[in-house]
Amino acid sequence: MDKLPQGKAKAALVEDMFDRIAPRYDLVNRLMTFRLDVRWRRKTVQALSLPKGSKILDLACGTGDMCNDLLAAELSPIGVDFSQGMLGASRTIASLVRADVLCLPLAESSIDGVTCGFALRNFTDLDSFFQEISRVVKPAGRIALLDVAQPKSRILRTGHSLYFGKIVPLIGSALSDKSAYRYLPKPVSYLPPPGEMMQSLKNSGCRDAKRQLLSGGITQMITATRDF
Ligand SMILES: C[S@@+](CC[C@H](N)C(=O)[O-])C[C@H]1O[C@@H](n2cnc3c(N)ncnc32)[C@H](O)[C@@H]1O
């Protein structure tokens, strides 16, 4: 699977893919990132900088890893995902809701913060996603998003594309689903350029939007504050 379709067809394909890989999703994640994914999610939760007890939506929560980190930080998470398979394979005591993150079943300004791990490139429309976040997050609420990135250094970039282009699909096909793991680790090819993405976040009603590269630039963390 080299290129995804757009719109509803993409959403259906993504949902089906995650339903299929759900049982081994966590195992393959830990192996292919050498457990760095655990560290990145914790950093994302810290970046929220919200008081204990704050109500946080973890969007595209998958099997609930970020929800567990939010609980560990004494925050109050609700996970949202549209894949029944991923929700069914979850290992969290957080409340989970099956819904499309582009159409959240929540009132305006009802949430203190939002997290989202490794899902931005799966959405069919990032502008609508940022607008939906801004709709549900309270003024001065916090947003912390995590996704893959492409390292700036040419050497790192070559090693990175070799690893994710050749080795990860092998791990994925041995343990799970080859076509899914040819698509999943693809770095920025399914994301708009960083500048465009940050502008779209600001346009949705957020300020202090920052993008931080992690682990040599293989991952990016985007943070922002909901404007008044
Ligand atoms: C790569 S997984 C990430 C899971 C988890 N956040 C993590 O950090 O491991 C992407 C998740 O996004 C979900 N997803 C993709 N598009 C979605 C949408 N429009 N609405 C809800 N969930 C969506 C998929 O079902 C999948 O569970």
The ligand as an SDF file (V2000), in Angstrom:
LIG
                    3D

 27 29  0  0  0  0  0  0  0  0999 V2000
   -0.9880    4.8420   14.6510 C   0  0  0  0  0  0  0  0  0  0  0  0
   -2.4220    4.5990   15.6190 S   0  0  0  0  0  0  0  0  0  0  0  0
   -2.0350    5.5380   17.0660 C   0  0  0  0  0  0  0  0  0  0  0  0
   -2.6690    5.0040   18.3090 C   0  0  0  0  0  0  0  0  0  0  0  0
   -2.2270    5.6850   19.5860 C   0  0  0  0  0  0  0  0  0  0  0  0
   -2.5970    7.0820   19.5890 N   0  0  0  0  0  0  0  0  0  0  0  0
   -0.7440    5.5360   19.8330 C   0  0  0  0  0  0  0  0  0  0  0  0
   -0.1040    6.5240   20.1820 O   0  0  0  0  0  0  0  0  0  0  0  0
   -0.2490    4.4210   19.7290 O   0  0  0  0  0  0  0  0  0  0  0  0
   -3.5980    5.6490   14.8100 C   0  0  0  0  0  0  0  0  0  0  0  0
   -4.9920    5.5250   15.3710 C   0  0  0  0  0  0  0  0  0  0  0  0
   -5.7830    6.5520   14.7780 O   0  0  0  0  0  0  0  0  0  0  0  0
   -7.1060    6.0450   14.6570 C   0  0  0  0  0  0  0  0  0  0  0  0
   -7.8200    6.9220   13.7200 N   0  0  0  0  0  0  0  0  0  0  0  0
   -7.4270    7.2780   12.4740 C   0  0  0  0  0  0  0  0  0  0  0  0
   -8.3130    8.1350   11.9350 N   0  0  0  0  0  0  0  0  0  0  0  0
   -9.2800    8.3330   12.8640 C   0  0  0  0  0  0  0  0  0  0  0  0
  -10.4560    9.1150   12.8970 C   0  0  0  0  0  0  0  0  0  0  0  0
  -10.8070    9.8960   11.8620 N   0  0  0  0  0  0  0  0  0  0  0  0
  -11.2260    9.0940   14.0130 N   0  0  0  0  0  0  0  0  0  0  0  0
  -10.8730    8.3110   15.0650 C   0  0  0  0  0  0  0  0  0  0  0  0
   -9.7690    7.5380   15.0940 N   0  0  0  0  0  0  0  0  0  0  0  0
   -8.9710    7.5510   14.0070 C   0  0  0  0  0  0  0  0  0  0  0  0
   -6.8920    4.6250   14.2070 C   0  0  0  0  0  0  0  0  0  0  0  0
   -8.0360    3.8240   14.3970 O   0  0  0  0  0  0  0  0  0  0  0  0
   -5.7000    4.2170   15.0910 C   0  0  0  0  0  0  0  0  0  0  0  0
   -6.1230    3.6350   16.2890 O   0  0  0  0  0  0  0  0  0  0  0  0
  1  2  1  0
  2  3  1  0
  2 10  1  0
  3  4  1  0
  4  5  1  0
  5  6  1  0
  5  7  1  0
  7  8  2  0
  7  9  1  0
 10 11  1  0
 11 12  1  0
 11 26  1  0
 12 13  1  0
 13 14  1  0
 13 24  1  0
 14 15  1  0
 14 23  1  0
 15 16  2  0
 16 17  1  0
 17 18  1  0
 17 23  2  0
 18 19  1  0
 18 20  2  0
 20 21  1  0
 21 22  2  0
 22 23  1  0
 24 25  1  0
 24 26  1  0
 26 27  1  0
M  CHG  2   2   1   9  -1
M  END
$$$$
